[in-house]
Amino acid sequence: MPITNRQIAGHPFLREMYGDPYYPDVVLDRCKAVLLRLCETIESERPSDLAALYILTQGATAEFNDLEAEFEAAGSEIETVAREVIADDFCAIASAYGFPNADSEELLAGRDW
């Protein structure tokens, strides 16, 4: 399903991480896929409030948790810079879909990193 939200369609997900050799592109590509799936889910389910949005983002956060082992296997990890970049992208997604006041901690509730 192609993304219809123009803000998101042109958003450079994980840009700062792609520019840093510490983060392997193959793992970043999987992370970006999680973010794009989240956008597709938001577009198809159209959450009506923050509580519904948080349920969707927490599912995506669980997918990121599952990728931590892949980062470690590649000699990397989701550390401070990565956490901030990922949180910024989650916030950008929330804002683009009409939830500019979403709490970043709630968007990423359940994270292991």
C-alpha positions as CSV (number, residue, x, y, z in Angstrom):
1,M,0.0,0.0,0.0
2,P,1.6,3.3,-1.0
3,I,1.8,6.0,1.6
4,T,-0.7,8.8,0.7
5,N,0.4,11.4,3.3
6,R,2.7,13.8,1.5
7,Q,4.7,14.8,4.6
8,I,5.5,11.1,5.2
9,A,6.0,10.1,1.6
10,G,8.9,12.6,1.4
11,H,10.2,12.1,5.0
12,P,13.9,10.9,5.2
13,F,13.4,8.3,7.9
14,L,16.5,7.6,10.0
15,R,18.6,10.0,8.0
16,E,21.2,10.7,10.7
17,M,21.7,6.9,11.2
18,Y,22.0,6.2,7.5
19,G,24.8,8.7,7.4
20,D,26.8,7.0,10.1
21,P,28.7,3.8,9.3
22,Y,28.2,2.6,12.9
23,Y,24.6,1.6,11.9
24,P,24.5,-1.1,9.2
25,D,22.2,-0.2,6.3
26,V,20.8,-3.6,6.1
27,V,19.4,-3.3,9.6
28,L,18.4,0.3,9.0
29,D,16.4,-0.8,6.0
30,R,14.4,-3.2,8.3
31,C,13.9,-0.3,10.7
32,K,12.6,1.9,8.0
33,A,10.3,-0.8,6.9
34,V,8.8,-0.9,10.4
35,L,8.2,2.9,10.2
36,L,6.6,2.6,6.8
37,R,4.3,-0.3,7.9
38,L,3.3,1.9,10.9
39,C,2.3,4.7,8.5
40,E,0.4,2.2,6.3
41,T,-1.4,0.9,9.4
42,I,-2.3,4.4,10.5
43,E,-3.6,5.2,7.0
44,S,-5.7,2.1,6.9
45,E,-7.0,2.1,10.5
46,R,-7.3,5.9,11.0
47,P,-6.9,6.0,14.8
48,S,-9.5,8.4,16.2
49,D,-7.5,9.5,19.3
50,L,-4.1,9.3,20.9
51,A,-5.0,6.1,22.8
52,A,-5.6,4.3,19.5
53,L,-2.5,5.8,18.0
54,Y,-0.4,4.6,20.9
55,I,-1.6,1.1,20.4
56,L,-0.3,1.2,16.9
57,T,3.0,2.8,17.7
58,Q,3.6,0.4,20.6
59,G,3.3,-2.5,18.1
60,A,6.0,-0.8,15.9
61,T,8.1,-0.3,19.1
62,A,7.9,-4.1,19.7
63,E,9.2,-4.7,16.2
64,F,12.2,-2.4,17.0
65,N,12.8,-4.4,20.1
66,D,13.1,-7.5,18.0
67,L,15.7,-5.8,15.8
68,E,18.1,-5.1,18.7
69,A,19.7,-8.5,18.2
70,E,20.4,-7.7,14.6
71,F,22.1,-4.4,15.6
72,E,24.2,-6.3,18.1
73,A,25.1,-9.0,15.6
74,A,26.4,-6.3,13.2
75,G,28.5,-4.7,16.0
76,S,26.0,-1.8,16.6
77,E,23.2,-1.0,19.0
78,I,20.3,1.2,19.5
79,E,22.0,3.7,21.8
80,T,21.5,7.4,22.6
81,V,21.7,8.8,19.1
82,A,19.6,6.0,17.6
83,R,17.0,6.4,20.3
84,E,16.7,10.1,19.6
85,V,16.5,9.6,15.8
86,I,13.9,6.9,16.1
87,A,11.8,8.9,18.6
88,D,12.0,11.9,16.3
89,D,10.6,9.8,13.4
90,F,7.8,8.4,15.6
91,C,6.9,12.0,16.6
92,A,7.1,13.1,12.9
93,I,4.7,10.3,12.0
94,A,2.3,11.2,14.8
95,S,2.3,14.9,13.8
96,A,1.9,14.2,10.1
97,Y,-1.2,12.1,10.9
98,G,-2.9,14.8,13.0
99,F,-1.5,14.1,16.5
100,P,1.1,16.9,17.0
101,N,0.8,16.6,20.8
102,A,1.6,12.9,21.1
103,D,3.9,12.1,23.9
104,S,7.1,10.6,22.7
105,E,7.4,8.3,25.7
106,E,3.9,7.0,25.1
107,L,4.6,6.5,21.4
108,L,7.6,4.3,22.3
109,A,6.1,2.7,25.4
110,G,7.4,-0.8,25.8
111,R,10.8,-0.2,24.3
112,D,13.7,-2.2,25.5
113,W,16.4,0.2,24.2
